[in-house]
Amino acid sequence: MKKIIIEGQKELSGTITISGAKNSAVALIPAAILCDEETTIYNVPEISDRDALIEIMELLNAKVSVNKDTLRIDTRDVKNCRIEEELSGRLRASYYFMGALLGRNKSVEIAFPGGCKIGARKINYHLKGFEALGATIEEKNDFYIIKAEKLKGSKIYLDFASVGATINIMYAAVKAEGTTIIHNAAKEPEIVNIATFLNNMGAKIKGAGTSKITIEGVKYLHKAMIEVIPDRIEAGTYIIIGSLLGKNLIIKNVIKEHLNALISKLQEIGVSIDLKTNELVINKANNLKSFNVTTLIYPGFPTDIAQPTSVLMTQCKGTSILEETIYSNRMGQVPYLNKMGANISVKDQTATILGPTKLHGEEVESTDLRAGASLVIAGLIAEGKTTISNVEYILRGYENIIEKLSGVGANIKMIED
């Protein structure tokens, strides 16, 4: 079992380069299934979720070549195979094979998807979309069996602007007969990245990044390439770290527009951020003011950055409120932060955080990806040694986190216990 050990309170200076977006890469890899030739994906982060998806691709007879951050994928001989829980249960994004295989082969059989246990994340919106396109769905022995004689375009209204459902419906619709319109579609930047990839193959998708996406079905998708956009959640995590420990800390390879909700909030409470074209410079802020955050769908404050934000709030003067509205179990970090000296109370999915409080090193455990990132931040600002166990969650979403932080002055290492 891997553990991360941190000796805290080290000033951080230098440059951190942001990797490709996890939330985009884990959807782009299954999207390659829809191509009738070969695809190339650049700037893919070297994370464990990538490796799990490659295993599923190879099960389906795709040929995947990996060269650092570049994947070359030959899907000409893809075939349907039952995707067992051993593979699908390793990550939530395995559900993208539902839409991709349905779109290509009109059939898929896959065990329930896995991933972080951050509350109910039903896929009923995905299934509703598949049914609207003409698919039948059977749930049997923890498997989804989804089939269609043919897929036909339809108007689909999502009751909630789900990122996963929007992407999966796009996959199922891209080769369907006729036109599909997704109303109340999610607008995240990752969806634009994915639609661009499909359009590069010859798909006809309009409106990605807005609440209305129109997909005109095509019969064939040709060779294409795409570059994964920078990871706005990874960037946000390091920006928060910089606001607590930075000395002219440079965060490179960012798209500032994707970070507006976080950056504007940090500037409000007294953090100095020097914004440049594709990078920013951040310094430790003193006398941080308390603030309130409510997580919302994009372009609102992202749920994936809420848990790291809770650590920042422990260092702010006064009472801060963090309200989580997307998932029902996103407070896994709180007991461990309190163990380290924080003063946080939780009712339902709202945390009340009193600060500033001094944090001290403890033995803590990551309960999910973003909770794990929160504990890394806490360990970096705490006095003494922090030991984080169950770090496999963290490695699912943060490429080379040890190297990136140690490279700017953090005393952090990973050990095998």
N, C-alpha and C positions, 0 to 999 in steps of 0.2 A: 504494500500500500504506500502510495506517495504522500508526502507531507511537505508543506511550505513552512519555512522558518524565517521569521523576520525580526531583526533588531531595529527598533523604531527610532523616530525622530532624527533621521538623516536628511539634510538639505538635498534637494534634487535639482541638478543643472545639466544642461546638454540638450540632446534632441531625441525625441521619440517619433518614429514614423508609423503611421496608422496603416494597418493591414486591410485587405479586402473585407467587405462586410459579411459576417457570418450569416445574417438573415437573408442576404441575397444569394450567397454561394450555395447554401443548402437547398435553394429552390432552382438555381440555374443548372445544377448537376442533373437532377431528374428531368428538367426541361429538355436536355439533350436527347432523351428517349424519343421525342417527337420528330427528330430530324431523320430523314431517310438517307443521309450521307454521313458526313463527319463534322464535328464541331471542335472549336478550340476556345477554352475559357482561361483568361489571364487574371492574374492577381488573386488567385484562390488562397485563402489563409490555410496554413498548415495546422489544422485543429483536428481533434478526434472525430468530430461530426463529419468532416470531409472523408476521413478514412472509412467510416461506417457506410456512407453513401456509395463510395467506390465499390465496397464489397457487394452491395445490392446490385449495382450496375453490372458487375462481373457475373453475378448469379443470372442476370437476365441476358447474358451472352454479349454484352457490350465490351469492346476492347478499350481499355483506359490506359493511357500513357501519362505518367507524372514526371515532370521536370521542374523541380522547385515549386514555383507558384503557378505553373501552367499545366492544364489538363487538356489532353487531346483525346477525343472520345469518338470512336467509330461505332455507330449504332445500326449499321446496315443489316446485321444478322440478329438483331434483338428478337427474343422470343419470350412468351409468357411463362413465368414460373411462379409457383406459390411462394410468397415471401413470409417466412416463418417468424415467430415472435423473437427468436434469438437475434435476428437482424433488425426487424422493424421496431422492436422494443428498446433499441439503443438510443433512439432520438425521435423527437416529435416530427421532424421534417420528413420522416419516411412516408408520411401520408401524401406527399406530393407525387409519389408513384401511383396513387389512385387515379388522379386526373391525367397524368402523362400516359399511363398504360391504357386507360379507358379511351383516351383520345387517339392513340396509335392503333391499338388492337381490339378495341371495343370490349375488353374483358380484363379484369384484375381480381386477384385473390390475395389478400394481405392481412396479417394479424394486426390487432389494435396497435396504434403507434405508441411510442414511449416518450421519454423526455423528462424535463424537470417537473417535480410535483409542486406546482405553484397554484393549484386550485383547479376547479372544473374548467376544462377546455374542450367542450363538446365539439364534435365535427358535424353537427346536424345541418349547419349552413352549407357545408360542402356537399353533403348527401342530398339536400334539397335541390341544389344546383344540378347535380348529376341526374336526378329524377326529372327535372324540368327539360333536360336535353334528351330524355328518352331512355335512360338507364333504369334497370331494376336492381334493387339492393337487398341482399340477404345477410343477416348477421347470424353466424353459426359457429359455436364453440370458439368464441373470441376471435373470429375471422370475419372480415367483410368480403363478400362475394358480389362483385359489381359487374353487370353485363348489359350489353345493348346490341340489338340487331343492327341498328343504325342510330347515329346521333343527329339530331335536328335542332337548328338554332331556335332560341327561345328568349323571351324577356324574363329576366330574373331579378327580383328585388331582395336584397339582403336586409334582414331586420337589424343586423349589426354589421358595421363596416369591417368585417373580418379580413385580415391580410391573407391568412391561409386559404380561406374560402374563395376570395377573389382570384388568387393565383390558380388554385385547383380548377375553378370553373373556366378560366382562360385556357388551361391545358386541355380540358375536355372539349372545349368549343372550337379550338383553332382548326380542327379538321372536320368539324360537323358540317352538315348540309345547311346552307342558308346563313342567316345573321343572328348572332346572340348579342343582347344588350344587358349588361350588368348595371343595375341601378343601386345607388348607395354603396358603390365600390370603395374599398380602402384606397387611400391616396399616398401611401408611403413611398419614399424614393426607391425602395427595393422593387416595387411593382413596376416602376418605369424601367429599371434596369432589366427586368425579366421580359417585359413587353418588347423592349428594344432588341433583345436576343432573338425572340421569336420572329419579329419583323425582319431582322437580318437574314433569317432562314427563308423568308418569303411569306410569312403570315401577314394578315391584314387586320391589325389592331389599332384602334384610334381611341384617344381619351385617357390613356394610362396617366395616372397622377391627378385625375379628376374623379368626381363621384359617379361619372357615367362612362363606362367602357364599352365600345362597340367592336365586335369581332365578326368579320366576314370569313366564313370557312373556306379553306383551300384543301386541295387533295395531296399536295406534295410539298415537303420542306427540304430545302437544299443546304449545302455546306455553308457554315457561318462561323463567326467568331464574336466574342464579347469580352469586355473587361469588367471585373467586379468593382463596383463603386467602393469608396472608402467606408469603413465601418463607423457610423456615427455614434454607436453605443460604446465601442472601444474608445473612440475619441473623447466622448463625454466622461468616461471613467478616468482617463488620464488628465483631462481638464480639471476635474474635481480634485484629483491628487495634487496637481500643480497649484491650485488655489490654497492648499493646506501646507505644501512643502516646497513649492517651486522657487527657484531663483533664476529668472530669465530662462525658464523651461520652454523649449520650442516643441510644439506639436505639429508635425508635418503631415501632408497628404490628407487634408480635411476639406470638406465642402461646407463652408460656413452656413449656407442657407439651410442645411439639414440639421443644424444645431441651434437655430434661433431661439427656441423655447428655453434651452438650458443657458445659453450665453446671456440672454437678456435678464434672466433671473439672477445669475451670478453678478452681473454688473449692478443690478439693483441693490445687492447686499454689500457692495464694496470691493468686489474682486476686480483687479486691473487686468484687462485682456487686450493685447495689442493685435488687432486683426490685420492679416496680410492676405495676399491673393489665395494661396492654398495652404497657409499655415498660420499659426498664432503663437504669441509669446505670452506666458502667464507667470505671475509672481505670487508668492504667499501673501495672503491678505490678513491684516490684523483687525481686531474689533469688528468681526463679521456681525451683521444684523440678522436677527431671526426672520424667517420667511415662511410662507405657506405654499404648498404645491398640491395640485390635484392632477392625477394622471389622466390623459385623454388620448384619443386616437390622433394620428398625425393630421395637422401640424402642431397639435398640443404637446404637453410635456410627456415624454415617452415613459411608458411603464417600465421598460428595461433599464432606465437610468434612475428609477425611484429608489431602489435599495441602496446604491452607492450614495445617493443624495442624503439618505438618512444619516450617514456618517458625518457628512458635512454639517448637517443640522446640529449634531452634538457639540460642535465648536462655535456655534452662533450664540450671541447674547440674547437671552429671552426665551420665549416659547415659540417653537415652530410646529406646524401641523403638516403631516404628510398623509394625503388621502389617496388610496389606491382604488380605482374604479373599474379596472379591466379584469383582473384576476382575483380570486378569492383567498389565496394563500401566499401572499408576497411579503410576509413579515418574518421569514425564517431566520433572518439575521439578528432580530431584536433580542432574544434571550442571551445571545453571545455578546452583543454590544453592551448589554446591561452588566454582564459578567465582567466586562473589561472596564466598567466604570460609568457607562452612559446612564442617563435618566430618561427612559422611554417607557411610556404606557401605551397599550394598544386596546382599542375597542372596535370590534368588527374589523374593518380594514382601514382604520384611521389611527395613525400613530401621533402621539403628543410627545414632543421632544424638548426637554429643558436643558439649557446650556448657558455658558460653555462648561463642559466637564472634562477633566483630565482622564485620559484612557491609559490603562496599564496592560502589559502583555499577559496573555492567558493561553490556555489550550482550548481551542474552539474548533467547530466543525462546520464545513460547508454543507448546506442543505439543498442548494440549487445553484445554478450558474451565477446569477446576479447577487445572490446572498454571499456566495464565495468571493466575488469581487469586492463586496462591502467589507468583508473581513480582512482582505488584503489592505484596503485603504486604512482600516482601523489599526492594523498591525504597523503600518508605516508611520502613523502619527502617535502611536502609543509609546509609553516609557517601558523599556525592557523588551523581553523576548515573547513573541507570539508564535504559537505553533498551530497551523491549520491542517486539519485532516479532511479526508474525503475530497481531495482537490481535483479528482477526475472531473467533477462538475465544471470547475474553472477552466480546465484544459479543453473543454468542449467549445469554448467561445473566445478565448484570448490567446492569440498566436504569440509564442515566445515571450510570455509575460515576465518570466524570471530574467531573461536576457535584456529585455527592454528596460525594466526598472533598475537592474544592477548597473546597466550602462549609463545611467544618469545619476548614480550615487547611492542607490538604496542598498541596504545590507539585507539581501534576500537570497534564499537558496531553496532548492527542492531536494529532498532526500527520499530514499526507499527505506521504509520501515519494516 
